[in-house]
Amino acid sequence: MSLRANRVGEQLKKELGEIIGRKIKDPRIGFVTVTDVQVTGDLQQATVYISVLGDEEQRENTLKGLAKAKGFIRSEIGNRIRLRKTPEIAFEFDESIDYGNRIETLLTKIHNEEKQSGNDKEE
């Protein structure tokens, strides 16, 4: 990925966080964090990675709400960032956060089990 695409991605991430957090009033959209934005080298496509607080239903509703608001989001981006053409936006869940949480849970479980077996030996 080019340096320019990286810079545009970072700018999009900042602006999208603000637009989604403050401008969109769709009740389906829960608490969203924009974790990353990957922009293609030609700046035509942007994949926006999000994490959503809540259960699976909340996540799906948020994705539907964001898909519905895509036109509005693109026009807001167009007003805020000076680009010849505003990139097409696709929203995806950032699975790395769930993956990290799962690893954290497993490590805690292992740690607690080791502590338990350590206590059993002392008795």
N, C-alpha and C positions, 0 to 999 in steps of 0.2 A: 504494500500500500504506500502511496506517495505521501510526502510530507504535507502537501496541500490537502489531500483527502483526510489525513489525520487531523489537521487544524480545523477543517470544516466539520469533521465528526465531533471534536471537542466543543466547538461553538454550538452545534446542533444539540448536543447533550445538555448544555447549560440552558439554552432557550426552551427546549422541550420540557425540561423539568419545571420551568416557570409557567409555560403555557398549560401543561397538564394540571399542575398544582393550583393555578389561580384563575385561568380563563374558562376552562370547561366545566359546565355545571350539570353534566349528565349524572344522575344518581347511581347509575350502574358502575361508574368508575370509582373504585375504592382508593386506598392509599397506595399510590404508585411511586416507585423510585426508578428513574432512568439510570441503569447501571453502565451502559455502554452504547455507543453508536458506531457502526461500521459503515463507511461510505466507500462505494466503488471508485476506482481510479478516475473514471470519467465524470464523477460527481452526479450521476444520474439516479442512483439507487442508494437508499440509506436503510439499513436494518437497525431498528431500535430495540435494544434489549432492556426488558423491564422486570422488576420484581414487584409483587403485589402482596400486601398483607391480607391474610384471610385464607379461607378454605378453597377447595377446587371450584366450587360454584362462583365464589366471589372473583376468582381469577378469570374464569370464562366470561362472566358478565363484564368485567373490566376490559377484556380484549374486544368484546362486541361493541362496547361503548367507544373505545378508541378507534375501532374500524369505522364506526359511524361518523366520528368526528374528524376523520383523516383529511377531508377537504378543507375544513376550517383550520386544522393544525398546519397544513401546507401553506395556506394563505398567510397565516400568522408568521410562519418561518420566512416566507417571501418578503414580508414587510420588515422583518428584523435583520435578516442577513442578506447582504448584497451578493447575489449569485446570478449568473445569466439565466439559469433554469433551476427552479427549486427541485431538489431530488424527490423521487417517489419514495414514500415511507412504508415500511413493513414492520409491524410490531411482533416481537417474539419474547417468550419468557426466558429469563436468564436462569438456566438450569444449574449453573455453577454455584449459586447461592444455596439451593436446595441440597446439592451434592456436598458442599462444605458443611452444612448443618448436619447432614446424615453422618459424615465422618466424625464431626465433633461429638455427636450423640454416642457413636460406637466407641470412641476413645474414652469418654466419660464412663461408659458402662464397663469397659475392660478395666479401667483404673479402679472403679468401685469393687469389682469382683476380686482384683488382686489384693485390695485392702482387706476385704472380707476373709480371703484365704490366709492372709498374713495374720489376722487376728485369731483365726482358728488354731494356727500353729503355736501361738504364744500360750494358749491355755493348757 
